[in-house]
Amino acid sequence: MSFNNIFGVAGSALGAQMIRMNASASNMANAGSTAPSEAEAFKAKRPVFQTMLAEQQINGQQPAVGGVRVVEIAIDEAPNGKIHDPGNPNADEDGFVYMSNVNEVTEMVEMMAAARSYQNNVEVVNTARQLMMRTIEITKA
């Protein structure tokens, strides 16, 4: 395995975790939004990851070193809550407004897990860089 492979795998993970954090931030931003119907209410978004290793082996290519990519942003189908708030400008004819289906606790856990994974992959890149620099120093001597 070359250093380019290490940087490629870690880079794909960094990109995937950044998308995960962006989706979680978007969900958190829309957590308090309301709508006049359940169909119009905000639904949380979830990135779906796929290993690039599995994809390359299926296609009959050389064995891969790994990596990850986001194949889609799925819609969370959890039900939206509704509350009776006839004074709300988004209220329907019966006085109900529909809330987003975002669970703020779940989003905080998602964001912390994504941040931790991102930090771990930054550490992989830093360690590989340090090893590469040591290898260069040894070859100079």
C-alpha positions as CSV (number, residue, x, y, z in Angstrom):
1,M,0.0,0.0,0.0
2,S,1.4,3.4,-1.0
3,F,1.1,6.7,0.8
4,N,-1.2,7.8,-2.0
5,N,-3.6,5.0,-1.2
6,I,-3.6,6.0,2.5
7,F,-4.2,9.7,1.6
8,G,-7.0,8.6,-0.8
9,V,-8.8,6.5,1.7
10,A,-8.5,9.1,4.4
11,G,-9.5,11.8,2.0
12,S,-12.7,10.0,0.9
13,A,-13.6,9.5,4.6
14,L,-13.0,13.2,5.3
15,G,-15.3,14.1,2.4
16,A,-18.0,11.7,3.5
17,Q,-17.9,12.9,7.1
18,M,-18.1,16.5,6.0
19,I,-21.3,15.7,4.1
20,R,-22.6,13.9,7.2
21,M,-21.9,17.0,9.3
22,N,-23.5,19.3,6.7
23,A,-26.7,17.2,6.7
24,S,-26.8,17.2,10.4
25,A,-26.4,21.0,10.5
26,S,-29.1,21.4,8.0
27,N,-31.4,19.2,10.1
28,M,-30.6,21.2,13.2
29,A,-31.3,24.5,11.4
30,N,-34.7,23.2,10.3
31,A,-35.6,21.6,13.6
32,G,-38.1,24.3,14.7
33,S,-39.7,24.9,11.3
34,T,-43.4,24.5,10.8
35,A,-45.6,23.9,7.8
36,P,-49.4,23.8,7.1
37,S,-49.3,20.1,6.1
38,E,-47.3,17.0,6.8
39,A,-46.3,16.8,3.1
40,E,-44.7,20.3,3.3
41,A,-43.1,19.8,6.7
42,F,-39.3,19.4,6.8
43,K,-38.0,15.8,6.9
44,A,-34.5,15.1,8.2
45,K,-31.8,14.1,5.7
46,R,-29.4,11.2,6.2
47,P,-26.4,10.5,4.0
48,V,-26.0,6.8,2.8
49,F,-22.4,5.6,2.7
50,Q,-21.0,2.9,0.4
51,T,-17.6,1.3,0.6
52,M,-15.6,1.8,-2.6
53,L,-13.9,-1.5,-1.9
54,A,-17.1,-3.5,-2.3
55,E,-18.0,-1.7,-5.5
56,Q,-14.6,-2.3,-7.1
57,Q,-14.6,-6.0,-6.3
58,I,-18.0,-6.4,-7.8
59,N,-16.9,-4.9,-11.0
60,G,-14.0,-7.3,-11.2
61,Q,-11.3,-4.7,-10.9
62,Q,-8.1,-5.1,-8.9
63,P,-8.5,-5.5,-5.2
64,A,-9.0,-2.1,-3.7
65,V,-7.6,-0.5,-0.6
66,G,-10.9,0.9,0.5
67,G,-12.6,4.2,0.9
68,V,-16.1,5.5,1.2
69,R,-18.5,7.6,-0.7
70,V,-21.9,9.1,-0.3
71,V,-24.3,7.4,-2.7
72,E,-27.5,9.3,-1.8
73,I,-29.1,11.6,0.8
74,A,-32.0,9.7,2.1
75,I,-35.1,11.3,3.6
76,D,-36.0,10.2,7.2
77,E,-39.5,8.9,7.1
78,A,-40.2,9.3,10.8
79,P,-43.6,10.9,11.3
80,N,-43.9,14.6,11.7
81,G,-45.6,15.9,14.8
82,K,-48.5,18.3,14.8
83,I,-49.6,20.8,17.4
84,H,-52.7,22.9,17.7
85,D,-51.6,26.6,17.2
86,P,-54.4,28.5,15.5
87,G,-52.4,31.8,15.8
88,N,-49.5,30.5,13.8
89,P,-49.4,31.8,10.2
90,N,-48.6,28.2,9.0
91,A,-51.8,26.8,10.7
92,D,-54.2,24.8,8.5
93,E,-57.9,25.4,8.5
94,D,-58.2,23.3,11.8
95,G,-55.5,25.3,13.5
96,F,-52.8,22.7,13.4
97,V,-49.2,23.2,12.3
98,Y,-46.8,20.3,11.4
99,M,-43.4,20.2,12.9
100,S,-40.2,18.9,11.4
101,N,-39.3,15.3,12.2
102,V,-35.9,16.3,13.4
103,N,-34.8,14.9,16.8
104,E,-32.3,17.3,18.2
105,V,-30.7,14.8,20.5
106,T,-30.2,12.3,17.6
107,E,-28.7,15.2,15.5
108,M,-26.2,16.1,18.2
109,V,-25.1,12.5,18.5
110,E,-24.7,12.3,14.7
111,M,-22.7,15.5,14.6
112,M,-20.4,14.4,17.4
113,A,-19.9,11.0,15.8
114,A,-19.1,12.7,12.4
115,A,-16.7,15.1,14.0
116,R,-14.9,12.3,15.9
117,S,-14.6,10.2,12.7
118,Y,-13.3,13.3,10.8
119,Q,-10.7,13.9,13.5
120,N,-9.6,10.3,13.4
121,N,-9.0,10.5,9.6
122,V,-7.1,13.8,10.0
123,E,-4.9,11.9,12.4
124,V,-4.4,9.1,9.8
125,V,-3.3,11.8,7.3
126,N,-0.9,13.4,9.9
127,T,0.6,10.0,10.9
128,A,1.1,9.0,7.2
129,R,2.8,12.4,6.5
130,Q,5.1,12.0,9.5
131,L,6.1,8.5,8.4
132,M,6.7,9.7,4.9
133,M,8.9,12.5,6.2
134,R,10.9,10.0,8.3
135,T,11.3,7.8,5.3
136,I,12.7,10.7,3.3
137,E,15.1,11.6,6.1
138,I,16.4,8.0,6.3
139,T,17.0,7.8,2.5
140,K,19.0,11.1,2.7
141,A,21.5,9.6,5.2
